[in-house]
Amino acid sequence: MKIAVQNVTTTIQKRPIIQDMSLDVGSGECIGIIGPNGSGKSTLLKSIYRALPYDAGEIYVDRIDWAACSAKEAAKYMAVVSQEGAAQFDFSVEEMVLMGRSPHKKWFEADSDDDRRVVKRALEQVGLWEDRERSFITLSGGEKQRVMIARAIAQQAQILVLDEPTNHLDIHHQLQVMEIARELGVTIIAALHDLNIAAAYCDRIYVVDNGEIVASGTPAEVLTEQLLRRVFQVETDVIIHPKTNSVHITYLPARSVAAVAEVSR
């Protein structure tokens, strides 16, 4: 499914956080949203998955006016995995994933055999079927995010929004979350902090700074030393890695850059 964001502005407490933003996501693409803290990337995603109302502009999902779509209908098209949060109640892993079936059921409708088959497949896909009876709150951060991806799989939506889902995970679980997401074959839009992960997994990248989109394109087109210096205020060495054939960024300590500059004088 496609997403079209057209001239969207979102204001929080009378302050515009994102302004006149436009982007497009093709069916089956993985699109990365990157930018410094406070740049507006998470606000953009929250506007797309309707956690925040936008004040101007339009969003379409496969020509469906997103603002006019009911919450239940929207959940059939779009699933969201956000930053790890504390569970309010002591649900089991299986119960957490069963919640993903809600958009397909009537109020108070019991879980069917089909629901349980879908959940079983989802948990097997993320490698957690054997842990289905465990309490969600006892899981590690990486396990919790895999459960949330399983819930998104059980939702059977064709669009997956990843709102900074790997911030508190170690590198192994960061890569695992992205691998599982890409293997689903659905449309993905992801706000990411780790630029090397964005380069490795995203087809295209939008760069957000001060509430505006300042660059877009493939990782090789966008992740240049000049742009990283201007937007993120860091010195880098950017190469195409010979083993992955994708952009790889090495961050250079300021003292090392200063030392080289001094020697070259």
N, C-alpha and C positions, 0 to 999 in steps of 0.2 A: 504494500500500500504506500501511496505517496503522501507527503506532507508539504503544504505550501503555507509559509508564514509571510504575510504581506503588511509591511509598514506598521508593525505592532509596537505600541508604547504601553508600558506598565508603570503605574505610580503607586508608591507606598507612603502613606502619611503625607500626601501632597507633594512628595518628591519623586520626580521621574527616575526610575532605576534603569530601565531600558528605553531607548528612544528610536522610533521609526525603523525597527529591525525587520529585515526581509531575508528569508532563506528558503531553500527548497531541498527536499530529501526524496530521492528516487526510490522506487520500489526495490527492496532487497539491499539497499545501500546501508553502510555503517558510517554515520556522520559524527565527527567529533566537534565539541564546543570547548574551546580552551580560552584561558585568559587569567590575569592576576586575581587574587582574592578581592572580592568586592566589585568586580568588573561588570557583573550582571548576568553571567552565564547560567547560574542556577535559577535566577528570576526568569530568564527566557524559557528554560525547561518547565518551570512551574506554571508559566503562562500556557505552555503547550499542553501540559497534562491537567490543566484547569485547577491546580491548587491555588493559583492566584488569578483574579479577574484582570483582564487587560482593558485599558481605557480607550484605545484607538487601534485601528487596523483590523485585519481579518486573518483567520486561520482555517484552512481547509484540509480535510483528510479524504483523499480520493473524491474531491469535489463536494464532500459533505461539509456544510457550514458548521464548524466545530462548536460555535457558541450556541447554536440552536439544537444541538444533539443532547438527549437526556443523559444523565450520569450512567445509567445502566447500559444504554446503547453504546456510549463512549467506551465503557469498560470491555465491551466485546471486541473493539478494534485496537485498544491501546492498553498495555500493561506497564507498570512502573516499578523499578527497583531503585531505591534511594539509599542514602547513607544509613549505616547500621543504627538502629534505635532500640531502646529497651522495650521488651514486650510488657504490656500492662497486665496480662493474665498468663497463667501457667498452662499454655496450650502445648499439646504434643506436636511433633514435627508434622505428622500426617494431618492433624487438625489445621495447622497453619496453611498447608498447601491446599486443603479442601476449600479454604476461603476463596481461592482463585476460581472456584466453580460458581460463585454467587451470581455473576452476570447472566448465567445461562439458566437460572432457576427462578421460580416464583417465590414470593415471600413465604417463609416458614416451610418451604418444601424440603423434605428429607433428602439426605444424600442417597443417590441411586447406585446400583452396581456399576453403571457406566461412569459415574463420577469417580468412583474408587479405582476403576481401571485406568482412567486418565491420570489420576494422582499417582498411582503405582508407576506408570510409565515415566512421569515427570521426575519422581524421586530416583528411579533407576538411572535416568539420564544424567542426574547430577551426583550419582553415587551415594545416595543416602537412604535407599529403601530399607536397609538393615537397621537404620536408626529411627524408623518411623514412630516408634513408641517413646522415644526420648523427649524430655521436656525441652522446649525451644530455648528457654532462658539458661540452660546448662551448656549450650553449644558455644564453640569458639566463634570469633568474628567471621572467619572464613566459612565455617559451616552454616552460620546464620544467613550469610549472603547467598550461599548455594540453595538454602531452603527458600529464600525469597525469589530466586530465579526459578525454582521448581514451581512456586505458586504462580509466577508469570506464565510458565509453560502450560500449567493446568488451566489457566485463563483462556488459552488458545487464541490470543490476540495476534494480529499480524504486524503490530508495531510494538517495539520494546524501547522504553525510555529509561536510560541509566543516569540517574542524577547523582553524580559523584559517588558511585557505589563502592569504590575501593579505597577510600581515603584512610581508613584505619586498619587496613589489612597489610600483612607482610607481602613481599614480592611474589612468593609462590602462589598465594591466594588471589592476588591481583591478576596475575596471568591466567589462573584457572577460571575466574569469573568471566574474563573477556573471551577466553577460548570457548566456554560453554555458550555464551551469548552469540558468538559468531556462528557456531555450529547449528543454531536454530534455523538459519536461513530466512529470518524475518528482517523487516526494516528496523534499523537501530539508530537512535540519536542519543549521544552520550556526552555529558559534561565530565571532563577528565582533568585531573591535576598533573598526572605524570605525562610529560610530553613524548617520551619514548614509547610509552604504551599507546598513546594516540597515534603516533607515527606507524607503529607496527600493525594496528588493528583497524584503523579508519581508512575508508576510501577517499573521503574528503574531509577537510577541516575548516571550521569558521573560527576566527580569532575575535574575541570580544574585549573591548577596553573602554572604560568610562561609559558603559551603557550603550555602546555602538559597535557594530561589526566593522572592523578595520581591515580585514583581509580574509580571503577564502580561496580554496583550491586544494590540490592534492597535497599530501604531506611534504613532498619535495618542493612544491611551489611555495608553500607557506612557511615552513620551518627553516628559515634562513638565519644566518648569524645576525644580519642587519635587523630583521624583524624582532628576533628574540632580545636583542639589545634595546630596541626602541620600546617594546611593549612590556617585557619582563625585567628589563634593566639588569641583564646578566651578560657576561662574556661567554661565548661558547665556541666549540669546534664541531661543525656539522659535516658528517660524511654519509655516504651510502654504504651500509655495512655489507661486506662481501659475502657473508653467510646468509643473511636474510633479504638482501637486496632492498632494504627499506632504510629510511632516514634514521641515523643514530646521532644523538646529541651528547657531547661531553661538556660538562660545565667546568669553566676555568675559574679557580679561586682568584679573587681580586688582587691578592698580593703577588701571585704568579704573573698576572697580566702586567702589573706595575713594574715588576722586576724585568720582564722582557722589554718593556718600553724604555726603561732606564738604560739597559744594555745597548739598545739600538740607537740611542742618541749619539 
